[in-house]
Amino acid sequence: MKATIMMFLAVLLLLAAVIPSLDPDSQQAYAYPPGVGILSKSKNCLACHTNNGPWTDQGKTIIDIIEKDSKKSFQLPDGSFLLQIKRHEPLTVRTVIGYKKNGAIAPYRNGWIYVDPMTIESSSLSKFAPGWDVNLQASCRLVGDQLDGFEDCDLSVLPMTIRPLDSARDAQIVLQGMLTRGESVKGKGKEGMIGTYFERIVKLKVLD
């Protein structure tokens, strides 16, 4: 029951984020990140937006998943992430997205979504790995969050709790999103906003 309630609340948050971006004539979603698989069959953010932002220096780009309290990163040497979680036990992590301040134009808003590419065509509202409970699969957040060790960065940071259920299996999902500035033209997502797209592999492992 608790999982059902959390899923219902997550759906409400997603709908609240995208309702202003719906075209009343076509009812097609142009908002990110829920437009990826949830409100449409788009496979990534670039179906609606252009990868034309200036935040392309990988040495200055911050894309991390850290443990909520210890702030330990789950990143592997190859740039992917590994989350190992005991079955039925929750793990709360923080998604950290941003760019190092360098006196140039800074991102204003960052959007991201965790998605299992195999679920894009399904009718389920959750595009996370099947059998895994999650409370905040996607977000769109203004920069300005503070985090120790990242004082020289423009960041968006939010917690996410995940839990492998009875049917959960080892899985590989994708963290995809954009660093952005400006506002997209309604119904024309490739106009008005600049953004830099990213993808990272996230490996989920169940510990029994």
C-alpha positions as CSV (number, residue, x, y, z in Angstrom):
1,M,0.0,0.0,0.0
2,K,2.8,2.4,0.9
3,A,4.5,1.8,-2.5
4,T,1.1,2.5,-4.3
5,I,0.7,5.7,-2.4
6,M,4.2,6.8,-3.2
7,M,3.7,6.0,-6.9
8,F,0.4,8.0,-6.9
9,L,2.2,11.0,-5.4
10,A,5.0,10.8,-7.9
11,V,2.6,10.7,-10.8
12,L,0.9,13.8,-9.4
13,L,4.2,15.6,-9.2
14,L,5.0,14.7,-12.8
15,L,1.7,15.8,-14.1
16,A,2.0,19.1,-12.2
17,A,5.3,19.7,-13.9
18,V,4.1,19.2,-17.4
19,I,0.4,20.3,-17.6
20,P,1.4,23.9,-18.4
21,S,3.4,22.5,-21.4
22,L,0.7,20.6,-23.1
23,D,-0.6,21.7,-26.5
24,P,-4.4,21.7,-26.1
25,D,-4.9,21.0,-29.8
26,S,-2.7,17.9,-30.2
27,Q,-2.4,16.9,-26.5
28,Q,1.3,16.1,-27.3
29,A,3.7,16.7,-24.5
30,Y,6.7,19.0,-25.2
31,A,8.0,19.2,-21.7
32,Y,11.0,17.4,-20.3
33,P,11.8,15.1,-18.6
34,P,8.4,13.3,-18.4
35,G,8.0,13.5,-22.2
36,V,10.6,10.7,-22.3
37,G,8.5,7.5,-22.3
38,I,5.9,8.7,-19.8
39,L,3.8,11.2,-21.8
40,S,5.1,10.1,-25.1
41,K,7.2,7.4,-26.7
42,S,10.3,9.7,-27.1
43,K,13.4,7.8,-26.3
44,N,15.4,10.8,-25.0
45,C,15.2,14.6,-24.5
46,L,16.5,15.3,-28.0
47,A,13.1,14.3,-29.5
48,C,11.9,17.7,-28.3
49,H,15.0,19.8,-27.5
50,T,18.2,20.8,-29.2
51,N,21.7,19.9,-28.0
52,N,23.1,23.4,-28.5
53,G,24.3,24.6,-25.1
54,P,27.8,25.8,-24.2
55,W,28.3,23.4,-21.2
56,T,30.3,20.8,-23.1
57,D,33.5,20.6,-21.2
58,Q,33.4,17.2,-19.5
59,G,36.0,18.4,-16.9
60,K,33.6,21.1,-15.7
61,T,30.4,19.0,-16.0
62,I,29.0,17.6,-12.7
63,I,26.9,14.5,-13.1
64,D,26.9,12.4,-10.0
65,I,24.9,10.0,-7.8
66,I,26.0,10.1,-4.2
67,E,24.8,8.4,-0.9
68,K,22.5,10.8,0.9
69,D,24.4,11.0,4.2
70,S,28.0,10.0,3.6
71,K,28.0,11.8,0.1
72,K,30.0,8.8,-1.2
73,S,29.8,8.7,-5.0
74,F,28.6,5.5,-6.7
75,Q,30.5,6.4,-9.9
76,L,32.8,3.8,-11.5
77,P,36.0,4.5,-13.3
78,D,34.3,4.2,-16.7
79,G,31.8,7.0,-15.8
80,S,28.9,4.7,-15.1
81,F,27.3,4.2,-11.7
82,L,26.7,1.0,-9.7
83,L,24.0,0.8,-7.0
84,Q,24.0,-2.4,-5.0
85,I,21.0,-2.7,-2.7
86,K,19.6,-5.4,-0.4
87,R,16.2,-6.7,-1.5
88,H,13.4,-4.9,0.3
89,E,15.8,-2.3,1.8
90,P,15.6,1.3,0.7
91,L,18.6,3.3,-0.4
92,T,18.4,7.1,-0.6
93,V,20.8,8.7,-3.0
94,R,21.2,12.3,-4.3
95,T,21.2,13.2,-7.9
96,V,23.8,16.0,-8.5
97,I,23.7,17.8,-11.8
98,G,25.6,21.0,-12.6
99,Y,28.6,22.9,-14.1
100,K,31.6,24.5,-12.6
101,K,31.4,28.3,-12.4
102,N,33.8,29.9,-14.8
103,G,32.5,33.4,-15.3
104,A,30.6,32.5,-18.4
105,I,26.9,31.9,-18.9
106,A,25.6,29.4,-16.3
107,P,22.8,26.9,-16.6
108,Y,19.6,28.1,-15.1
109,R,17.5,24.9,-14.9
110,N,18.5,21.2,-15.0
111,G,16.2,18.4,-15.9
112,W,16.8,14.6,-15.7
113,I,15.1,11.2,-15.7
114,Y,16.1,7.7,-14.9
115,V,14.7,5.4,-17.5
116,D,14.9,1.8,-18.5
117,P,15.0,1.9,-22.3
118,M,13.2,-1.4,-22.4
119,T,10.1,0.2,-20.9
120,I,9.7,3.1,-23.3
121,E,7.0,1.3,-25.3
122,S,5.1,0.1,-22.3
123,S,1.9,1.7,-21.0
124,S,3.2,1.9,-17.4
125,L,3.7,5.4,-16.0
126,S,6.9,4.2,-14.4
127,K,9.8,3.9,-16.8
128,F,12.2,2.7,-14.1
129,A,13.5,-0.8,-14.0
130,P,10.6,-3.3,-13.4
131,G,10.4,-4.6,-9.9
132,W,12.1,-1.6,-8.4
133,D,10.3,0.9,-6.2
134,V,11.3,4.6,-6.8
135,N,9.9,7.8,-5.4
136,L,11.4,10.5,-7.7
137,Q,12.3,9.1,-11.1
138,A,12.4,12.5,-12.9
139,S,12.8,16.1,-12.0
140,C,13.3,19.6,-13.4
141,R,15.0,21.9,-10.9
142,L,16.5,25.4,-10.8
143,V,20.2,25.6,-10.0
144,G,21.3,27.1,-6.7
145,D,21.4,24.0,-4.4
146,Q,24.3,23.9,-2.0
147,L,26.5,20.8,-1.4
148,D,29.8,20.5,0.5
149,G,32.7,20.1,-1.9
150,F,30.8,21.7,-4.8
151,E,30.9,25.4,-3.7
152,D,32.3,26.5,-7.1
153,C,29.4,24.9,-9.0
154,D,25.9,25.8,-10.2
155,L,24.0,22.8,-9.0
156,S,20.6,21.1,-8.9
157,V,20.4,18.4,-6.2
158,L,17.5,16.2,-5.2
159,P,17.2,12.9,-3.1
160,M,15.8,9.8,-4.6
161,T,14.9,6.6,-2.7
162,I,14.9,3.2,-4.5
163,R,14.1,-0.3,-3.2
164,P,14.2,-3.7,-4.9
165,L,10.9,-5.6,-4.5
166,D,10.2,-9.3,-4.8
167,S,10.3,-9.3,-8.5
168,A,13.4,-7.0,-8.9
169,R,16.3,-8.3,-10.9
170,D,19.7,-6.8,-11.8
171,A,19.1,-4.1,-14.4
172,Q,20.8,-1.4,-16.4
173,I,19.0,2.0,-16.7
174,V,20.0,5.3,-18.2
175,L,20.3,8.7,-16.4
176,Q,19.6,11.2,-19.1
177,G,18.9,14.9,-18.9
178,M,19.9,18.4,-19.9
179,L,21.6,21.5,-18.5
180,T,19.5,24.4,-19.8
181,R,18.9,28.1,-19.9
182,G,16.0,30.1,-21.3
183,E,12.5,29.0,-22.0
184,S,11.2,26.8,-24.9
185,V,8.6,28.2,-27.2
186,K,5.3,26.5,-26.4
187,G,4.7,23.7,-28.9
188,K,8.2,24.3,-30.3
189,G,10.6,22.7,-27.9
190,K,13.6,23.2,-30.1
191,E,13.2,27.0,-30.1
192,G,14.0,29.5,-27.3
193,M,16.0,27.3,-24.9
194,I,19.6,26.3,-25.1
195,G,20.6,23.0,-23.5
196,T,23.4,20.4,-23.3
197,Y,22.3,16.8,-23.3
198,F,23.9,14.0,-21.3
199,E,23.5,10.3,-20.7
200,R,25.0,8.0,-18.0
201,I,24.6,4.3,-17.5
202,V,23.3,3.2,-14.0
203,K,23.7,-0.4,-13.0
204,L,21.2,-1.8,-10.4
205,K,22.2,-4.9,-8.5
206,V,20.1,-6.8,-6.0
207,L,21.7,-8.2,-3.0
208,D,19.9,-11.2,-1.5
